[in-house]
Amino acid sequence: MTERLTYSEAGVKYDVMDPFKLACQAAAAPTREYLRPHGWAEVEGIRGESAYLMETPEGYVAHVEEALGTKSAIADAVYALTGRSFYRNVAIDDISTVVNDLVTTGALPVSVAMYAAVGDAGYLADPTRARDLAAGFAEGCRLSGAVWAGGETQVLKGVVDPGAIVLGGSAVGYIACKDLRIRGDVRDGDAIVCVASSGIQTNGATLCRAVAERLPEGYLTQLPDGRPFGEALLDASVIYVPFVRACQQRGVRLHYAVHLTGHGWRKLMRLDEPFVYRVESVGTPQPVFRLLQEAAGLDVKEAYSTFNMGVGFVVYVSPEEADECVACATSAGLDAWVAGNVYKDGDRKAVELAPLKIAYDAESLRIR
């Protein structure tokens, strides 16, 4: 039997981190008053969502800051082992984690700023690494339809490992027509539309690294499809901005949108109001998830509460618009399907993955 390895045991402890986030939300709330002199206002209930939203007389301005986590460490390891650079993909990942959060509000990104910190300037002296990181940031902005406005690069000796990089960034978005805001007005009977991921995307890298350490061949371990484990982990994340843009252009009204990152499928119930989200079709996870699940000794419930398991973005729409919503994803080159529905069951709040016979209740997600 494989010894069980959870996300918490790998070092990421949401039960410790989430209370700090809640404390920050509480401390930050009074600062909303500083928007008044500008004639702007904080959108009610926005704290605890994936991006911050401010209402202006003309529209809405969105702002978000995110960081990639430790996926760059996987790229470093694979580069050292094989000489193959996946830094372009990692830079796209960094942009995706920013803009995919931003578009959950309905805002389309206008500008993106990059953040990079290294422990030693020599890390960026490698011409292949530096070139591919720059190319990836530019490509991520192109896919997002946003200008790369600048950023900050720091050398943090004694803070960041000399052979590592910390990647993050921020973005500003705009909703020109107020009707295009994604308001969280989910209704009983709404359809759940899942949009596929490319693999792990921007979540779970810490656990993936711990798994690699316990595999005899590490990142060179072959997956069932013949690909090396490390290469599959470094597939570039999907950027979902074109999907949201297509929905807006074709008049498909998104009631709510969720970017599946930390907390896995539990994130489907991120909305404050109590609903039950019943998924009848979970899709087919990429082969990399099978290895992760087996090597970490995770049962199905733990796997779906940790990883995206093949789904990177979820939206809720009226049943009448569900097929058109899927068509919007197809037009953006993405795989999507009508996965289930939302229903009311008193004050119960839960995610039900019917084919897997598992459910998560409200107490399993404490981010507000």
C-alpha positions in Angstrom: 0.0 0.0 0.0 1.3 3.5 -0.9 2.0 5.7 2.1 -0.5 8.6 2.0 0.8 12.0 1.2 -1.6 14.9 1.5 -1.3 18.6 0.4 -1.0 19.6 4.1 1.8 17.0 4.7 3.6 18.4 1.7 3.6 21.9 3.4 0.6 23.7 2.1 -1.8 24.0 5.1 -5.0 25.7 4.2 -6.4 25.3 7.7 -3.6 27.6 8.8 -3.5 30.0 5.8 -7.3 30.5 5.4 -7.8 32.1 8.9 -5.0 34.6 8.1 -6.8 35.4 4.8 -10.0 36.0 6.7 -8.2 38.2 9.2 -6.8 40.3 6.3 -10.3 40.6 4.7 -11.6 42.0 8.0 -8.7 44.4 8.5 -9.0 45.6 4.9 -12.7 46.2 4.8 -12.7 49.7 6.4 -10.2 51.0 3.7 -13.1 51.0 1.2 -13.8 54.5 2.4 -10.8 55.7 0.4 -12.6 55.1 -2.8 -15.2 57.8 -2.1 -13.0 60.8 -3.0 -12.6 59.3 -6.4 -16.3 58.9 -6.9 -15.9 55.1 -6.9 -17.4 52.5 -4.6 -16.5 48.9 -3.5 -18.9 46.4 -5.0 -20.9 44.8 -2.2 -19.9 41.3 -1.2 -16.7 41.4 -3.4 -14.3 40.6 -0.6 -13.5 36.9 -0.6 -14.0 36.6 -4.4 -11.2 35.9 -6.8 -10.7 39.6 -7.8 -11.6 43.0 -6.3 -14.2 45.1 -8.1 -14.8 48.8 -7.9 -17.8 50.6 -9.4 -17.2 53.8 -11.3 -19.8 56.1 -12.9 -19.1 54.6 -16.2 -18.4 50.9 -15.5 -16.4 48.6 -13.2 -12.6 48.4 -12.6 -11.2 45.1 -11.5 -7.9 44.5 -9.8 -6.1 41.3 -8.8 -2.7 40.2 -7.7 -1.6 36.5 -7.8 1.5 34.4 -7.6 2.4 31.2 -9.3 3.7 29.1 -6.4 6.4 26.5 -6.8 5.8 25.3 -10.4 8.9 27.2 -11.5 10.9 24.8 -9.2 9.6 21.9 -11.4 10.9 23.7 -14.5 14.2 24.2 -12.8 14.5 20.5 -12.0 13.5 19.3 -15.5 15.9 21.8 -17.0 18.7 20.4 -14.9 17.8 16.8 -15.7 17.2 17.1 -19.4 18.4 20.5 -20.7 14.9 21.2 -21.9 13.5 24.6 -21.1 9.8 24.9 -20.1 10.1 28.4 -18.8 7.9 29.8 -21.5 5.1 27.6 -20.3 5.8 28.6 -16.7 5.5 32.3 -17.6 2.2 31.6 -19.3 1.1 29.9 -16.1 2.0 33.0 -14.2 -0.1 35.2 -16.4 -3.0 32.7 -16.4 -3.2 32.6 -12.6 -3.7 36.4 -12.6 -6.1 36.9 -15.5 -8.2 33.8 -14.9 -9.0 35.1 -11.5 -9.7 38.6 -13.0 -12.3 37.3 -15.5 -14.4 35.6 -12.9 -15.9 39.1 -12.3 -16.7 39.6 -16.0 -13.8 42.1 -16.4 -11.5 41.7 -19.4 -7.8 42.4 -18.6 -6.4 45.7 -19.8 -2.9 45.7 -18.4 -0.7 43.1 -16.7 2.4 43.7 -14.5 5.0 41.0 -13.9 6.7 40.3 -10.6 9.9 38.2 -10.3 12.3 37.7 -7.4 15.5 35.6 -7.4 18.0 34.8 -4.8 20.9 35.4 -7.1 21.1 37.5 -10.2 22.9 34.6 -11.9 19.6 32.8 -12.2 18.6 35.2 -14.9 22.0 35.2 -16.6 21.1 31.9 -18.4 20.1 33.2 -21.9 17.7 30.3 -22.6 15.9 30.7 -19.3 15.7 34.5 -19.6 14.6 34.4 -23.2 11.9 31.9 -22.6 10.5 33.6 -19.5 10.2 36.9 -21.4 8.6 35.1 -24.4 6.1 33.4 -22.1 5.0 36.6 -20.4 4.5 38.2 -23.7 2.5 35.2 -25.0 0.3 35.1 -21.9 -0.5 38.8 -22.4 -1.3 38.2 -26.1 -3.7 35.3 -25.2 -5.3 37.6 -22.6 -5.7 40.6 -24.9 -3.8 42.7 -22.4 -0.8 45.0 -22.5 2.3 43.9 -20.6 2.7 47.2 -18.8 5.9 46.5 -16.8 6.7 44.9 -13.5 9.3 44.4 -10.8 12.4 42.2 -10.7 14.2 41.8 -7.4 17.3 40.0 -6.1 16.4 38.8 -2.5 19.6 37.3 -1.3 19.1 35.2 1.8 15.3 35.1 1.3 14.9 33.3 -2.0 17.1 30.3 -2.8 19.9 31.2 -5.2 18.7 28.6 -7.7 15.1 29.6 -7.6 12.6 32.3 -8.8 9.4 33.5 -7.3 6.9 34.6 -10.0 3.7 36.6 -9.6 1.9 39.6 -11.0 -1.1 41.8 -11.1 -3.7 42.9 -13.6 -6.3 45.6 -14.1 -9.5 44.9 -15.9 -12.5 46.8 -17.1 -16.2 46.2 -17.6 -17.4 48.9 -19.9 -21.1 47.8 -20.0 -22.4 47.2 -16.4 -24.7 44.5 -17.6 -21.6 42.3 -18.4 -20.6 42.1 -14.7 -20.8 38.5 -13.3 -22.9 39.2 -10.3 -23.2 35.9 -8.5 -26.9 35.8 -9.1 -27.1 32.0 -9.4 -30.6 30.5 -9.5 -32.2 27.2 -8.6 -31.9 25.0 -11.7 -29.0 26.8 -13.3 -26.7 24.6 -15.5 -23.1 23.9 -14.5 -20.7 24.2 -17.5 -17.2 22.9 -17.0 -14.3 24.0 -19.2 -11.3 21.7 -19.4 -7.8 22.3 -18.0 -4.6 21.4 -19.7 -3.4 19.4 -16.6 -2.4 20.6 -13.2 -2.2 24.2 -14.4 -1.4 26.5 -11.4 -2.4 24.4 -8.5 -0.8 21.5 -6.5 2.8 22.0 -7.5 4.1 21.6 -4.0 2.4 18.2 -3.7 3.6 17.2 -7.2 7.2 18.0 -6.1 6.8 15.8 -3.0 5.5 13.0 -5.2 8.5 13.3 -7.6 10.8 12.8 -4.6 9.3 9.5 -3.7 9.3 8.1 -7.3 12.4 6.1 -8.2 12.8 7.9 -11.5 11.4 11.2 -10.2 10.3 13.6 -12.9 11.5 11.2 -15.6 8.9 8.6 -14.6 6.8 7.6 -17.6 3.0 8.2 -17.5 0.6 5.7 -19.0 0.6 7.8 -22.2 4.4 7.6 -22.5 5.2 11.1 -21.5 7.6 12.0 -18.7 5.9 13.0 -15.4 7.9 16.3 -15.3 7.0 17.3 -18.8 3.3 16.7 -18.2 3.4 18.8 -15.1 4.8 21.7 -17.1 2.0 21.9 -19.8 1.0 25.5 -20.1 -2.2 26.5 -18.4 -5.3 27.4 -20.3 -6.1 31.1 -20.3 -9.9 31.5 -20.1 -10.2 35.1 -21.1 -11.2 34.3 -24.8 -14.0 32.1 -23.4 -15.5 34.8 -21.2 -15.1 37.3 -24.0 -17.0 35.0 -26.4 -19.8 34.6 -23.9 -20.1 38.4 -23.7 -20.0 38.9 -27.4 -22.7 36.2 -28.0 -24.9 37.5 -25.3 -24.5 34.5 -22.9 -25.1 35.7 -19.4 -22.8 34.1 -16.9 -24.4 34.1 -13.4 -21.1 33.1 -11.7 -17.6 31.9 -12.6 -15.1 29.9 -10.7 -11.4 29.4 -11.4 -10.4 26.0 -10.1 -7.1 26.4 -8.2 -6.5 25.8 -4.5 -9.2 23.7 -2.7 -10.0 21.8 -6.0 -13.6 21.1 -6.7 -14.7 22.4 -3.4 -14.3 25.8 -5.1 -17.6 25.2 -6.9 -19.4 26.4 -3.8 -17.3 29.6 -3.4 -20.5 31.7 -3.7 -21.8 32.8 -0.3 -25.4 31.8 -0.8 -26.3 28.2 0.0 -26.8 26.0 -3.1 -26.1 22.4 -3.9 -23.9 22.0 -7.0 -24.6 18.5 -8.4 -22.2 17.4 -11.1 -23.3 14.5 -13.2 -20.3 14.5 -15.6 -16.8 15.2 -14.2 -15.0 14.6 -17.5 -11.8 12.6 -17.9 -8.7 13.7 -16.0 -5.4 13.8 -17.9 -3.0 10.8 -17.2 -0.8 12.9 -14.9 -3.6 12.9 -12.3 -3.7 9.1 -12.1 0.0 8.9 -11.3 -0.4 11.7 -8.7 -3.3 10.0 -7.0 -1.6 6.6 -6.9 1.8 7.8 -5.9 0.4 10.1 -3.2 -2.0 7.5 -1.9 -4.9 9.8 -2.3 -8.5 8.5 -2.4 -10.9 10.0 -4.9 -12.4 12.5 -2.5 -8.9 13.8 -1.5 -7.8 14.0 -5.2 -10.8 16.1 -6.2 -10.5 18.4 -3.2 -6.8 19.0 -4.0 -6.4 19.1 -7.9 -8.6 20.4 -10.7 -8.7 16.8 -12.1 -9.1 18.0 -15.7 -11.4 21.0 -15.2 -10.0 24.6 -14.9 -13.0 26.9 -15.1 -16.6 26.5 -14.2 -19.6 28.8 -14.9 -23.3 28.7 -14.0 -25.8 29.8 -16.6 -29.5 29.4 -17.2 -30.4 26.0 -18.7 -31.6 27.7 -21.9 -28.2 29.1 -22.5 -26.1 26.1 -21.5 -25.5 24.8 -25.1 -24.6 28.2 -26.4 -22.2 28.6 -23.5 -20.5 25.4 -24.6 -20.4 26.7 -28.1 -18.6 29.8 -26.9 -15.9 27.6 -25.4 -15.6 25.7 -28.6 -15.2 28.9 -30.5 -12.3 29.8 -28.2 -10.7 26.4 -28.9 -11.6 24.9 -25.6 -13.3 21.7 -24.5 -16.4 22.2 -22.4 -19.6 20.4 -21.5 -22.8 20.8 -19.5 -21.9 18.9 -16.3 -24.8 19.2 -14.0 -27.1 21.7 -12.3 -27.5 23.9 -9.2 -30.4 23.3 -6.9 -31.8 24.6 -3.6 -32.1 22.3 -0.6 -33.0 24.6 2.3 -29.8 26.1 3.8 -27.6 23.2 2.7 -24.5 24.1 0.8 -22.5 21.4 -0.9 -20.8 20.0 -4.0 -21.9 16.6 -5.1 -19.9 14.7 -7.6 -22.5 12.1 -8.5 -20.5 9.7 -10.7 -17.9 9.4 -7.9 -20.4 9.1 -5.1 -18.6 11.9 -3.1 -19.8 15.2 -1.6 -18.2 18.2 0.1 -20.1 20.2 2.6 -19.8 23.9 3.5 -17.4 23.3 6.4 -14.8 22.0 3.9 -14.4 25.4 2.3 -13.8 28.4 4.7 -12.5 31.3 2.6 -15.0 34.0 3.7 
